[in-house]
């Protein structure tokens, strides 16, 4: 969940600062490594660990974080002039 929040804030920061070159490094590289989606997928396939319910909760909570963090980051991070 931290990786999703960080990716949302970085997306706004890079959009506001006009730094698009780092987007390809930080978002799919660092943030995706931080979220470890492969571990989430592996746990979703284990029925005794919660299975598909775990995956559903993970997706829903991730979307909720994006809905909360994006507007907040847009208010906090100023546009570079």
mmCIF file of the N, C-alpha and C atoms, coordinates in Angstrom:
data_MODEL
# 
_entry.id   MODEL 
# 
loop_
_atom_site.group_PDB 
_atom_site.id 
_atom_site.type_symbol 
_atom_site.label_atom_id 
_atom_site.label_alt_id 
_atom_site.label_comp_id 
_atom_site.label_asym_id 
_atom_site.label_entity_id 
_atom_site.label_seq_id 
_atom_site.pdbx_PDB_ins_code 
_atom_site.Cartn_x 
_atom_site.Cartn_y 
_atom_site.Cartn_z 
_atom_site.occupancy 
_atom_site.B_iso_or_equiv 
_atom_site.pdbx_formal_charge 
_atom_site.auth_seq_id 
_atom_site.auth_comp_id 
_atom_site.auth_asym_id 
_atom_site.auth_atom_id 
_atom_site.pdbx_PDB_model_num 
ATOM 1   N N  . UNK A 1 1  ? 0.810   -1.185  0.000   1.00 0.00 ? 1  UNK A N  1 
ATOM 2   C CA . UNK A 1 1  ? 0.000   0.000   0.000   1.00 0.00 ? 1  UNK A CA 1 
ATOM 3   C C  . UNK A 1 1  ? 0.869   1.271   0.000   1.00 0.00 ? 1  UNK A C  1 
ATOM 4   N N  . UNK A 1 2  ? 2.022   1.185   0.639   1.00 0.00 ? 2  UNK A N  1 
ATOM 5   C CA . UNK A 1 2  ? 2.937   2.332   0.655   1.00 0.00 ? 2  UNK A CA 1 
ATOM 6   C C  . UNK A 1 2  ? 3.447   2.623   -0.757  1.00 0.00 ? 2  UNK A C  1 
ATOM 7   N N  . UNK A 1 3  ? 3.727   1.573   -1.505  1.00 0.00 ? 3  UNK A N  1 
ATOM 8   C CA . UNK A 1 3  ? 4.196   1.765   -2.875  1.00 0.00 ? 3  UNK A CA 1 
ATOM 9   C C  . UNK A 1 3  ? 3.163   2.436   -3.753  1.00 0.00 ? 3  UNK A C  1 
ATOM 10  N N  . UNK A 1 4  ? 1.898   2.115   -3.548  1.00 0.00 ? 4  UNK A N  1 
ATOM 11  C CA . UNK A 1 4  ? 0.825   2.736   -4.322  1.00 0.00 ? 4  UNK A CA 1 
ATOM 12  C C  . UNK A 1 4  ? 0.719   4.220   -3.972  1.00 0.00 ? 4  UNK A C  1 
ATOM 13  N N  . UNK A 1 5  ? 0.773   4.538   -2.683  1.00 0.00 ? 5  UNK A N  1 
ATOM 14  C CA . UNK A 1 5  ? 0.712   5.937   -2.263  1.00 0.00 ? 5  UNK A CA 1 
ATOM 15  C C  . UNK A 1 5  ? 1.920   6.716   -2.781  1.00 0.00 ? 5  UNK A C  1 
ATOM 16  N N  . UNK A 1 6  ? 3.092   6.114   -2.697  1.00 0.00 ? 6  UNK A N  1 
ATOM 17  C CA . UNK A 1 6  ? 4.304   6.770   -3.182  1.00 0.00 ? 6  UNK A CA 1 
ATOM 18  C C  . UNK A 1 6  ? 4.250   6.981   -4.695  1.00 0.00 ? 6  UNK A C  1 
ATOM 19  N N  . UNK A 1 7  ? 3.770   5.998   -5.423  1.00 0.00 ? 7  UNK A N  1 
ATOM 20  C CA . UNK A 1 7  ? 3.662   6.128   -6.877  1.00 0.00 ? 7  UNK A CA 1 
ATOM 21  C C  . UNK A 1 7  ? 2.690   7.239   -7.246  1.00 0.00 ? 7  UNK A C  1 
ATOM 22  N N  . UNK A 1 8  ? 1.588   7.353   -6.517  1.00 0.00 ? 8  UNK A N  1 
ATOM 23  C CA . UNK A 1 8  ? 0.620   8.419   -6.793  1.00 0.00 ? 8  UNK A CA 1 
ATOM 24  C C  . UNK A 1 8  ? 1.234   9.790   -6.559  1.00 0.00 ? 8  UNK A C  1 
ATOM 25  N N  . UNK A 1 9  ? 1.937   9.947   -5.440  1.00 0.00 ? 9  UNK A N  1 
ATOM 26  C CA . UNK A 1 9  ? 2.563   11.232  -5.130  1.00 0.00 ? 9  UNK A CA 1 
ATOM 27  C C  . UNK A 1 9  ? 3.685   11.544  -6.123  1.00 0.00 ? 9  UNK A C  1 
ATOM 28  N N  . UNK A 1 10 ? 4.478   10.564  -6.483  1.00 0.00 ? 10 UNK A N  1 
ATOM 29  C CA . UNK A 1 10 ? 5.555   10.792  -7.458  1.00 0.00 ? 10 UNK A CA 1 
ATOM 30  C C  . UNK A 1 10 ? 5.004   11.161  -8.825  1.00 0.00 ? 10 UNK A C  1 
ATOM 31  N N  . UNK A 1 11 ? 3.888   10.565  -9.189  1.00 0.00 ? 11 UNK A N  1 
ATOM 32  C CA . UNK A 1 11 ? 3.274   10.884  -10.474 1.00 0.00 ? 11 UNK A CA 1 
ATOM 33  C C  . UNK A 1 11 ? 2.897   12.366  -10.531 1.00 0.00 ? 11 UNK A C  1 
ATOM 34  N N  . UNK A 1 12 ? 2.282   12.860  -9.476  1.00 0.00 ? 12 UNK A N  1 
ATOM 35  C CA . UNK A 1 12 ? 1.919   14.281  -9.428  1.00 0.00 ? 12 UNK A CA 1 
ATOM 36  C C  . UNK A 1 12 ? 3.174   15.145  -9.390  1.00 0.00 ? 12 UNK A C  1 
ATOM 37  N N  . UNK A 1 13 ? 4.157   14.772  -8.585  1.00 0.00 ? 13 UNK A N  1 
ATOM 38  C CA . UNK A 1 13 ? 5.388   15.552  -8.485  1.00 0.00 ? 13 UNK A CA 1 
ATOM 39  C C  . UNK A 1 13 ? 6.081   15.665  -9.838  1.00 0.00 ? 13 UNK A C  1 
ATOM 40  N N  . UNK A 1 14 ? 6.200   14.561  -10.534 1.00 0.00 ? 14 UNK A N  1 
ATOM 41  C CA . UNK A 1 14 ? 6.879   14.595  -11.837 1.00 0.00 ? 14 UNK A CA 1 
ATOM 42  C C  . UNK A 1 14 ? 6.052   15.348  -12.870 1.00 0.00 ? 14 UNK A C  1 
ATOM 43  N N  . UNK A 1 15 ? 4.739   15.254  -12.764 1.00 0.00 ? 15 UNK A N  1 
ATOM 44  C CA . UNK A 1 15 ? 3.866   16.002  -13.669 1.00 0.00 ? 15 UNK A CA 1 
ATOM 45  C C  . UNK A 1 15 ? 4.019   17.504  -13.440 1.00 0.00 ? 15 UNK A C  1 
ATOM 46  N N  . UNK A 1 16 ? 4.084   17.912  -12.184 1.00 0.00 ? 16 UNK A N  1 
ATOM 47  C CA . UNK A 1 16 ? 4.180   19.332  -11.845 1.00 0.00 ? 16 UNK A CA 1 
ATOM 48  C C  . UNK A 1 16 ? 5.566   19.895  -12.128 1.00 0.00 ? 16 UNK A C  1 
ATOM 49  N N  . UNK A 1 17 ? 6.600   19.097  -11.984 1.00 0.00 ? 17 UNK A N  1 
ATOM 50  C CA . UNK A 1 17 ? 7.972   19.571  -12.188 1.00 0.00 ? 17 UNK A CA 1 
ATOM 51  C C  . UNK A 1 17 ? 8.437   19.410  -13.626 1.00 0.00 ? 17 UNK A C  1 
ATOM 52  N N  . UNK A 1 18 ? 7.692   18.675  -14.447 1.00 0.00 ? 18 UNK A N  1 
ATOM 53  C CA . UNK A 1 18 ? 8.072   18.475  -15.836 1.00 0.00 ? 18 UNK A CA 1 
ATOM 54  C C  . UNK A 1 18 ? 9.215   17.497  -16.017 1.00 0.00 ? 18 UNK A C  1 
ATOM 55  N N  . UNK A 1 19 ? 9.389   16.595  -15.061 1.00 0.00 ? 19 UNK A N  1 
ATOM 56  C CA . UNK A 1 19 ? 10.465  15.603  -15.131 1.00 0.00 ? 19 UNK A CA 1 
ATOM 57  C C  . UNK A 1 19 ? 9.858   14.276  -15.575 1.00 0.00 ? 19 UNK A C  1 
ATOM 58  N N  . UNK A 1 20 ? 9.861   14.056  -16.869 1.00 0.00 ? 20 UNK A N  1 
ATOM 59  C CA . UNK A 1 20 ? 9.252   12.824  -17.368 1.00 0.00 ? 20 UNK A CA 1 
ATOM 60  C C  . UNK A 1 20 ? 10.258  11.697  -17.531 1.00 0.00 ? 20 UNK A C  1 
ATOM 61  N N  . UNK A 1 21 ? 11.554  12.018  -17.559 1.00 0.00 ? 21 UNK A N  1 
ATOM 62  C CA . UNK A 1 21 ? 12.561  10.976  -17.764 1.00 0.00 ? 21 UNK A CA 1 
ATOM 63  C C  . UNK A 1 21 ? 12.629  10.013  -16.581 1.00 0.00 ? 21 UNK A C  1 
ATOM 64  N N  . UNK A 1 22 ? 12.474  10.536  -15.377 1.00 0.00 ? 22 UNK A N  1 
ATOM 65  C CA . UNK A 1 22 ? 12.554  9.696   -14.182 1.00 0.00 ? 22 UNK A CA 1 
ATOM 66  C C  . UNK A 1 22 ? 11.312  8.837   -13.971 1.00 0.00 ? 22 UNK A C  1 
ATOM 67  N N  . UNK A 1 23 ? 10.229  9.198   -14.634 1.00 0.00 ? 23 UNK A N  1 
ATOM 68  C CA . UNK A 1 23 ? 8.977   8.455   -14.447 1.00 0.00 ? 23 UNK A CA 1 
ATOM 69  C C  . UNK A 1 23 ? 9.154   6.981   -14.801 1.00 0.00 ? 23 UNK A C  1 
ATOM 70  N N  . UNK A 1 24 ? 9.893   6.700   -15.848 1.00 0.00 ? 24 UNK A N  1 
ATOM 71  C CA . UNK A 1 24 ? 10.078  5.315   -16.286 1.00 0.00 ? 24 UNK A CA 1 
ATOM 72  C C  . UNK A 1 24 ? 10.980  4.522   -15.341 1.00 0.00 ? 24 UNK A C  1 
ATOM 73  N N  . UNK A 1 25 ? 11.807  5.206   -14.594 1.00 0.00 ? 25 UNK A N  1 
ATOM 74  C CA . UNK A 1 25 ? 12.661  4.538   -13.622 1.00 0.00 ? 25 UNK A CA 1 
ATOM 75  C C  . UNK A 1 25 ? 11.935  4.344   -12.291 1.00 0.00 ? 25 UNK A C  1 
ATOM 76  N N  . UNK A 1 26 ? 11.331  5.400   -11.793 1.00 0.00 ? 26 UNK A N  1 
ATOM 77  C CA . UNK A 1 26 ? 10.762  5.364   -10.450 1.00 0.00 ? 26 UNK A CA 1 
ATOM 78  C C  . UNK A 1 26 ? 9.439   4.620   -10.358 1.00 0.00 ? 26 UNK A C  1 
ATOM 79  N N  . UNK A 1 27 ? 8.532   4.849   -11.288 1.00 0.00 ? 27 UNK A N  1 
ATOM 80  C CA . UNK A 1 27 ? 7.209   4.227   -11.149 1.00 0.00 ? 27 UNK A CA 1 
ATOM 81  C C  . UNK A 1 27 ? 7.239   2.717   -11.393 1.00 0.00 ? 27 UNK A C  1 
ATOM 82  N N  . UNK A 1 28 ? 7.638   2.248   -12.572 1.00 0.00 ? 28 UNK A N  1 
ATOM 83  C CA . UNK A 1 28 ? 7.634   0.791   -12.733 1.00 0.00 ? 28 UNK A CA 1 
ATOM 84  C C  . UNK A 1 28 ? 8.819   0.111   -12.059 1.00 0.00 ? 28 UNK A C  1 
ATOM 85  N N  . UNK A 1 29 ? 9.894   0.833   -11.826 1.00 0.00 ? 29 UNK A N  1 
ATOM 86  C CA . UNK A 1 29 ? 11.072  0.234   -11.211 1.00 0.00 ? 29 UNK A CA 1 
ATOM 87  C C  . UNK A 1 29 ? 10.987  0.189   -9.708  1.00 0.00 ? 29 UNK A C  1 
ATOM 88  N N  . UNK A 1 30 ? 11.149  1.327   -9.072  1.00 0.00 ? 30 UNK A N  1 
ATOM 89  C CA . UNK A 1 30 ? 11.199  1.395   -7.610  1.00 0.00 ? 30 UNK A CA 1 
ATOM 90  C C  . UNK A 1 30 ? 9.849   1.085   -6.973  1.00 0.00 ? 30 UNK A C  1 
ATOM 91  N N  . UNK A 1 31 ? 8.800   1.756   -7.418  1.00 0.00 ? 31 UNK A N  1 
ATOM 92  C CA . UNK A 1 31 ? 7.484   1.581   -6.775  1.00 0.00 ? 31 UNK A CA 1 
ATOM 93  C C  . UNK A 1 31 ? 6.910   0.190   -7.021  1.00 0.00 ? 31 UNK A C  1 
ATOM 94  N N  . UNK A 1 32 ? 7.118   -0.349  -8.191  1.00 0.00 ? 32 UNK A N  1 
ATOM 95  C CA . UNK A 1 32 ? 6.616   -1.701  -8.449  1.00 0.00 ? 32 UNK A CA 1 
ATOM 96  C C  . UNK A 1 32 ? 7.394   -2.724  -7.636  1.00 0.00 ? 32 UNK A C  1 
ATOM 97  N N  . UNK A 1 33 ? 8.692   -2.485  -7.463  1.00 0.00 ? 33 UNK A N  1 
ATOM 98  C CA . UNK A 1 33 ? 9.475   -3.375  -6.603  1.00 0.00 ? 33 UNK A CA 1 
ATOM 99  C C  . UNK A 1 33 ? 9.059   -3.269  -5.153  1.00 0.00 ? 33 UNK A C  1 
ATOM 100 N N  . UNK A 1 34 ? 8.643   -2.082  -4.759  1.00 0.00 ? 34 UNK A N  1 
ATOM 101 C CA . UNK A 1 34 ? 8.188   -1.873  -3.390  1.00 0.00 ? 34 UNK A CA 1 
ATOM 102 C C  . UNK A 1 34 ? 6.835   -2.537  -3.140  1.00 0.00 ? 34 UNK A C  1 
ATOM 103 N N  . UNK A 1 35 ? 5.982   -2.559  -4.139  1.00 0.00 ? 35 UNK A N  1 
ATOM 104 C CA . UNK A 1 35 ? 4.659   -3.166  -3.961  1.00 0.00 ? 35 UNK A CA 1 
ATOM 105 C C  . UNK A 1 35 ? 4.702   -4.678  -4.092  1.00 0.00 ? 35 UNK A C  1 
ATOM 106 N N  . UNK A 1 36 ? 5.696   -5.216  -4.728  1.00 0.00 ? 36 UNK A N  1 
ATOM 107 C CA . UNK A 1 36 ? 5.869   -6.661  -4.939  1.00 0.00 ? 36 UNK A CA 1 
ATOM 108 C C  . UNK A 1 36 ? 4.566   -7.342  -5.321  1.00 0.00 ? 36 UNK A C  1 
ATOM 109 N N  . UNK A 1 37 ? 4.069   -6.951  -6.485  1.00 0.00 ? 37 UNK A N  1 
ATOM 110 C CA . UNK A 1 37 ? 2.813   -7.510  -6.955  1.00 0.00 ? 37 UNK A CA 1 
ATOM 111 C C  . UNK A 1 37 ? 2.893   -9.019  -7.139  1.00 0.00 ? 37 UNK A C  1 
ATOM 112 N N  . UNK A 1 38 ? 4.074   -9.536  -7.425  1.00 0.00 ? 38 UNK A N  1 
ATOM 113 C CA . UNK A 1 38 ? 4.204   -10.992 -7.585  1.00 0.00 ? 38 UNK A CA 1 
ATOM 114 C C  . UNK A 1 38 ? 3.905   -11.705 -6.278  1.00 0.00 ? 38 UNK A C  1 
ATOM 115 N N  . UNK A 1 39 ? 4.283   -11.118 -5.150  1.00 0.00 ? 39 UNK A N  1 
ATOM 116 C CA . UNK A 1 39 ? 3.969   -11.720 -3.850  1.00 0.00 ? 39 UNK A CA 1 
ATOM 117 C C  . UNK A 1 39 ? 2.472   -11.679 -3.584  1.00 0.00 ? 39 UNK A C  1 
ATOM 118 N N  . UNK A 1 40 ? 1.827   -10.607 -3.984  1.00 0.00 ? 40 UNK A N  1 
ATOM 119 C CA . UNK A 1 40 ? 0.374   -10.505 -3.819  1.00 0.00 ? 40 UNK A CA 1 
ATOM 120 C C  . UNK A 1 40 ? -0.314  -11.572 -4.655  1.00 0.00 ? 40 UNK A C  1 
ATOM 121 N N  . UNK A 1 41 ? 0.152   -11.766 -5.880  1.00 0.00 ? 41 UNK A N  1 
ATOM 122 C CA . UNK A 1 41 ? -0.431  -12.772 -6.757  1.00 0.00 ? 41 UNK A CA 1 
ATOM 123 C C  . UNK A 1 41 ? -0.218  -14.169 -6.190  1.00 0.00 ? 41 UNK A C  1 
ATOM 124 N N  . UNK A 1 42 ? 0.956   -14.425 -5.648  1.00 0.00 ? 42 UNK A N  1 
ATOM 125 C CA . UNK A 1 42 ? 1.227   -15.747 -5.068  1.00 0.00 ? 42 UNK A CA 1 
ATOM 126 C C  . UNK A 1 42 ? 0.310   -16.014 -3.875  1.00 0.00 ? 42 UNK A C  1 
ATOM 127 N N  . UNK A 1 43 ? 0.090   -15.008 -3.033  1.00 0.00 ? 43 UNK A N  1 
ATOM 128 C CA . UNK A 1 43 ? -0.798  -15.200 -1.889  1.00 0.00 ? 43 UNK A CA 1 
ATOM 129 C C  . UNK A 1 43 ? -2.245  -15.346 -2.328  1.00 0.00 ? 43 UNK A C  1 
ATOM 130 N N  . UNK A 1 44 ? -2.607  -14.715 -3.438  1.00 0.00 ? 44 UNK A N  1 
ATOM 131 C CA . UNK A 1 44 ? -3.984  -14.820 -3.922  1.00 0.00 ? 44 UNK A CA 1 
ATOM 132 C C  . UNK A 1 44 ? -4.297  -16.226 -4.404  1.00 0.00 ? 44 UNK A C  1 
ATOM 133 N N  . UNK A 1 45 ? -3.274  -16.963 -4.820  1.00 0.00 ? 45 UNK A N  1 
ATOM 134 C CA . UNK A 1 45 ? -3.489  -18.319 -5.315  1.00 0.00 ? 45 UNK A CA 1 
ATOM 135 C C  . UNK A 1 45 ? -3.540  -19.355 -4.201  1.00 0.00 ? 45 UNK A C  1 
ATOM 136 N N  . UNK A 1 46 ? -3.216  -18.969 -2.989  1.00 0.00 ? 46 UNK A N  1 
ATOM 137 C CA . UNK A 1 46 ? -3.254  -19.881 -1.843  1.00 0.00 ? 46 UNK A CA 1 
ATOM 138 C C  . UNK A 1 46 ? -4.610  -19.779 -1.146  1.00 0.00 ? 46 UNK A C  1 
ATOM 139 N N  . UNK A 1 47 ? -5.460  -20.794 -1.253  1.00 0.00 ? 47 UNK A N  1 
ATOM 140 C CA . UNK A 1 47 ? -6.789  -20.714 -0.638  1.00 0.00 ? 47 UNK A CA 1 
ATOM 141 C C  . UNK A 1 47 ? -6.747  -20.568 0.882   1.00 0.00 ? 47 UNK A C  1 
ATOM 142 N N  . UNK A 1 48 ? -5.803  -21.197 1.540   1.00 0.00 ? 48 UNK A N  1 
ATOM 143 C CA . UNK A 1 48 ? -5.761  -21.123 2.999   1.00 0.00 ? 48 UNK A CA 1 
ATOM 144 C C  . UNK A 1 48 ? -5.262  -19.771 3.500   1.00 0.00 ? 48 UNK A C  1 
ATOM 145 N N  . UNK A 1 49 ? -4.623  -18.979 2.652   1.00 0.00 ? 49 UNK A N  1 
ATOM 146 C CA . UNK A 1 49 ? -4.124  -17.652 3.017   1.00 0.00 ? 49 UNK A CA 1 
ATOM 147 C C  . UNK A 1 49 ? -5.139  -16.553 2.706   1.00 0.00 ? 49 UNK A C  1 
ATOM 148 N N  . UNK A 1 50 ? -6.306  -16.893 2.250   1.00 0.00 ? 50 UNK A N  1 
ATOM 149 C CA . UNK A 1 50 ? -7.319  -15.893 1.937   1.00 0.00 ? 50 UNK A CA 1 
ATOM 150 C C  . UNK A 1 50 ? -7.675  -15.875 0.469   1.00 0.00 ? 50 UNK A C  1 
ATOM 151 N N  . UNK A 1 51 ? -6.754  -16.320 -0.362  1.00 0.00 ? 51 UNK A N  1 
ATOM 152 C CA . UNK A 1 51 ? -7.011  -16.464 -1.788  1.00 0.00 ? 51 UNK A CA 1 
ATOM 153 C C  . UNK A 1 51 ? -7.500  -15.216 -2.483  1.00 0.00 ? 51 UNK A C  1 
ATOM 154 N N  . UNK A 1 52 ? -8.577  -15.377 -3.219  1.00 0.00 ? 52 UNK A N  1 
ATOM 155 C CA . UNK A 1 52 ? -9.103  -14.298 -4.041  1.00 0.00 ? 52 UNK A CA 1 
ATOM 156 C C  . UNK A 1 52 ? -9.663  -13.156 -3.199  1.00 0.00 ? 52 UNK A C  1 
ATOM 157 N N  . UNK A 1 53 ? -10.108 -13.441 -1.989  1.00 0.00 ? 53 UNK A N  1 
ATOM 158 C CA . UNK A 1 53 ? -10.580 -12.380 -1.100  1.00 0.00 ? 53 UNK A CA 1 
ATOM 159 C C  . UNK A 1 53 ? -9.427  -11.437 -0.752  1.00 0.00 ? 53 UNK A C  1 
ATOM 160 N N  . UNK A 1 54 ? -8.246  -11.991 -0.529  1.00 0.00 ? 54 UNK A N  1 
ATOM 161 C CA . UNK A 1 54 ? -7.053  -11.179 -0.265  1.00 0.00 ? 54 UNK A CA 1 
ATOM 162 C C  . UNK A 1 54 ? -6.738  -10.298 -1.466  1.00 0.00 ? 54 UNK A C  1 
ATOM 163 N N  . UNK A 1 55 ? -6.797  -10.853 -2.660  1.00 0.00 ? 55 UNK A N  1 
ATOM 164 C CA . UNK A 1 55 ? -6.523  -10.087 -3.877  1.00 0.00 ? 55 UNK A CA 1 
ATOM 165 C C  . UNK A 1 55 ? -7.558  -8.974  -4.049  1.00 0.00 ? 55 UNK A C  1 
ATOM 166 N N  . UNK A 1 56 ? -8.821  -9.294  -3.807  1.00 0.00 ? 56 UNK A N  1 
ATOM 167 C CA . UNK A 1 56 ? -9.887  -8.299  -3.916  1.00 0.00 ? 56 UNK A CA 1 
ATOM 168 C C  . UNK A 1 56 ? -9.657  -7.143  -2.940  1.00 0.00 ? 56 UNK A C  1 
ATOM 169 N N  . UNK A 1 57 ? -9.334  -7.463  -1.697  1.00 0.00 ? 57 UNK A N  1 
ATOM 170 C CA . UNK A 1 57 ? -9.065  -6.421  -0.701  1.00 0.00 ? 57 UNK A CA 1 
ATOM 171 C C  . UNK A 1 57 ? -7.866  -5.574  -1.099  1.00 0.00 ? 57 UNK A C  1 
ATOM 172 N N  . UNK A 1 58 ? -6.836  -6.213  -1.606  1.00 0.00 ? 58 UNK A N  1 
ATOM 173 C CA . UNK A 1 58 ? -5.630  -5.494  -2.010  1.00 0.00 ? 58 UNK A CA 1 
ATOM 174 C C  . UNK A 1 58 ? -5.938  -4.504  -3.133  1.00 0.00 ? 58 UNK A C  1 
ATOM 175 N N  . UNK A 1 59 ? -6.695  -4.923  -4.125  1.00 0.00 ? 59 UNK A N  1 
ATOM 176 C CA . UNK A 1 59 ? -7.038  -4.044  -5.249  1.00 0.00 ? 59 UNK A CA 1 
ATOM 177 C C  . UNK A 1 59 ? -7.927  -2.898  -4.774  1.00 0.00 ? 59 UNK A C  1 
ATOM 178 N N  . UNK A 1 60 ? -8.922  -3.203  -3.962  1.00 0.00 ? 60 UNK A N  1 
ATOM 179 C CA . UNK A 1 60 ? -9.837  -2.166  -3.478  1.00 0.00 ? 60 UNK A CA 1 
ATOM 180 C C  . UNK A 1 60 ? -9.094  -1.137  -2.620  1.00 0.00 ? 60 UNK A C  1 
ATOM 181 N N  . UNK A 1 61 ? -8.257  -1.604  -1.691  1.00 0.00 ? 61 UNK A N  1 
ATOM 182 C CA . UNK A 1 61 ? -7.511  -0.675  -0.844  1.00 0.00 ? 61 UNK A CA 1 
ATOM 183 C C  . UNK A 1 61 ? -6.518  0.151   -1.655  1.00 0.00 ? 61 UNK A C  1 
ATOM 184 N N  . UNK A 1 62 ? -5.903  -0.451  -2.665  1.00 0.00 ? 62 UNK A N  1 
ATOM 185 C CA . UNK A 1 62 ? -4.976  0.292   -3.523  1.00 0.00 ? 62 UNK A CA 1 
ATOM 186 C C  . UNK A 1 62 ? -5.705  1.401   -4.273  1.00 0.00 ? 62 UNK A C  1 
ATOM 187 N N  . UNK A 1 63 ? -6.875  1.097   -4.793  1.00 0.00 ? 63 UNK A N  1 
ATOM 188 C CA . UNK A 1 63 ? -7.651  2.117   -5.497  1.00 0.00 ? 63 UNK A CA 1 
ATOM 189 C C  . UNK A 1 63 ? -8.099  3.229   -4.542  1.00 0.00 ? 63 UNK A C  1 
ATOM 190 N N  . UNK A 1 64 ? -8.455  2.858   -3.316  1.00 0.00 ? 64 UNK A N  1 
ATOM 191 C CA . UNK A 1 64 ? -8.841  3.862   -2.326  1.00 0.00 ? 64 UNK A CA 1 
ATOM 192 C C  . UNK A 1 64 ? -7.670  4.785   -2.002  1.00 0.00 ? 64 UNK A C  1 
ATOM 193 N N  . UNK A 1 65 ? -6.481  4.232   -1.907  1.00 0.00 ? 65 UNK A N  1 
ATOM 194 C CA . UNK A 1 65 ? -5.295  5.046   -1.629  1.00 0.00 ? 65 UNK A CA 1 
ATOM 195 C C  . UNK A 1 65 ? -5.044  6.029   -2.766  1.00 0.00 ? 65 UNK A C  1 
ATOM 196 N N  . UNK A 1 66 ? -5.185  5.571   -4.003  1.00 0.00 ? 66 UNK A N  1 
ATOM 197 C CA . UNK A 1 66 ? -4.987  6.459   -5.150  1.00 0.00 ? 66 UNK A CA 1 
ATOM 198 C C  . UNK A 1 66 ? -6.012  7.587   -5.131  1.00 0.00 ? 66 UNK A C  1 
ATOM 199 N N  . UNK A 1 67 ? -7.259  7.269   -4.815  1.00 0.00 ? 67 UNK A N  1 
ATOM 200 C CA . UNK A 1 67 ? -8.314  8.283   -4.767  1.00 0.00 ? 67 UNK A CA 1 
ATOM 201 C C  . UNK A 1 67 ? -8.043  9.311   -3.669  1.00 0.00 ? 67 UNK A C  1 
ATOM 202 N N  . UNK A 1 68 ? -7.400  8.903   -2.595  1.00 0.00 ? 68 UNK A N  1 
ATOM 203 C CA . UNK A 1 68 ? -7.095  9.821   -1.493  1.00 0.00 ? 68 UNK A CA 1 
ATOM 204 C C  . UNK A 1 68 ? -5.805  10.603  -1.757  1.00 0.00 ? 68 UNK A C  1 
ATOM 205 N N  . UNK A 1 69 ? -4.761  9.927   -2.215  1.00 0.00 ? 69 UNK A N  1 
ATOM 206 C CA . UNK A 1 69 ? -3.439  10.551  -2.336  1.00 0.00 ? 69 UNK A CA 1 
ATOM 207 C C  . UNK A 1 69 ? -3.346  11.504  -3.526  1.00 0.00 ? 69 UNK A C  1 
ATOM 208 N N  . UNK A 1 70 ? -3.931  11.168  -4.669  1.00 0.00 ? 70 UNK A N  1 
ATOM 209 C CA . UNK A 1 70 ? -3.807  12.044  -5.841  1.00 0.00 ? 70 UNK A CA 1 
ATOM 210 C C  . UNK A 1 70 ? -4.352  13.447  -5.586  1.00 0.00 ? 70 UNK A C  1 
ATOM 211 N N  . UNK A 1 71 ? -5.576  13.612  -5.109  1.00 0.00 ? 71 UNK A N  1 
ATOM 212 C CA . UNK A 1 71 ? -6.050  14.981  -4.848  1.00 0.00 ? 71 UNK A CA 1 
ATOM 213 C C  . UNK A 1 71 ? -5.228  15.696  -3.768  1.00 0.00 ? 71 UNK A C  1 
ATOM 214 N N  . UNK A 1 72 ? -4.807  14.959  -2.750  1.00 0.00 ? 72 UNK A N  1 
ATOM 215 C CA . UNK A 1 72 ? -3.995  15.554  -1.695  1.00 0.00 ? 72 UNK A CA 1 
ATOM 216 C C  . UNK A 1 72 ? -2.661  16.047  -2.252  1.00 0.00 ? 72 UNK A C  1 
ATOM 217 N N  . UNK A 1 73 ? -2.012  15.224  -3.075  1.00 0.00 ? 73 UNK A N  1 
ATOM 218 C CA . UNK A 1 73 ? -0.721  15.593  -3.655  1.00 0.00 ? 73 UNK A CA 1 
ATOM 219 C C  . UNK A 1 73 ? -0.889  16.777  -4.604  1.00 0.00 ? 73 UNK A C  1 
ATOM 220 N N  . UNK A 1 74 ? -2.001  16.832  -5.317  1.00 0.00 ? 74 UNK A N  1 
ATOM 221 C CA . UNK A 1 74 ? -2.229  17.964  -6.224  1.00 0.00 ? 74 UNK A CA 1 
ATOM 222 C C  . UNK A 1 74 ? -2.424  19.264  -5.466  1.00 0.00 ? 74 UNK A C  1 
ATOM 223 N N  . UNK A 1 75 ? -2.937  19.199  -4.242  1.00 0.00 ? 75 UNK A N  1 
ATOM 224 C CA . UNK A 1 75 ? -3.094  20.402  -3.434  1.00 0.00 ? 75 UNK A CA 1 
ATOM 225 C C  . UNK A 1 75 ? -1.781  20.815  -2.779  1.00 0.00 ? 75 UNK A C  1 
ATOM 226 N N  . UNK A 1 76 ? -0.968  19.845  -2.393  1.00 0.00 ? 76 UNK A N  1 
ATOM 227 C CA . UNK A 1 76 ? 0.249   20.120  -1.624  1.00 0.00 ? 76 UNK A CA 1 
ATOM 228 C C  . UNK A 1 76 ? 1.432   20.488  -2.523  1.00 0.00 ? 76 UNK A C  1 
ATOM 229 N N  . UNK A 1 77 ? 1.592   19.819  -3.652  1.00 0.00 ? 77 UNK A N  1 
ATOM 230 C CA . UNK A 1 77 ? 2.752   20.036  -4.513  1.00 0.00 ? 77 UNK A CA 1 
ATOM 231 C C  . UNK A 1 77 ? 2.456   21.180  -5.479  1.00 0.00 ? 77 UNK A C  1 
ATOM 232 N N  . UNK A 1 78 ? 3.223   22.263  -5.375  1.00 0.00 ? 78 UNK A N  1 
ATOM 233 C CA . UNK A 1 78 ? 2.970   23.414  -6.253  1.00 0.00 ? 78 UNK A CA 1 
ATOM 234 C C  . UNK A 1 78 ? 3.480   23.163  -7.676  1.00 0.00 ? 78 UNK A C  1 
ATOM 235 N N  . UNK A 1 79 ? 2.895   23.889  -8.603  1.00 0.00 ? 79 UNK A N  1 
ATOM 236 C CA . UNK A 1 79 ? 3.318   23.824  -10.011 1.00 0.00 ? 79 UNK A CA 1 
ATOM 237 C C  . UNK A 1 79 ? 4.549   24.692  -10.176 1.00 0.00 ? 79 UNK A C  1 
ATOM 238 N N  . UNK A 1 80 ? 5.576   24.160  -10.812 1.00 0.00 ? 80 UNK A N  1 
ATOM 239 C CA . UNK A 1 80 ? 6.796   24.935  -11.068 1.00 0.00 ? 80 UNK A CA 1 
ATOM 240 C C  . UNK A 1 80 ? 6.534   25.922  -12.176 1.00 0.00 ? 80 UNK A C  1 
ATOM 241 N N  . UNK A 1 81 ? 6.943   27.147  -11.949 1.00 0.00 ? 81 UNK A N  1 
ATOM 242 C CA . UNK A 1 81 ? 6.685   28.204  -12.948 1.00 0.00 ? 81 UNK A CA 1 
ATOM 243 C C  . UNK A 1 81 ? 7.899   28.492  -13.773 1.00 0.00 ? 81 UNK A C  1 
# 
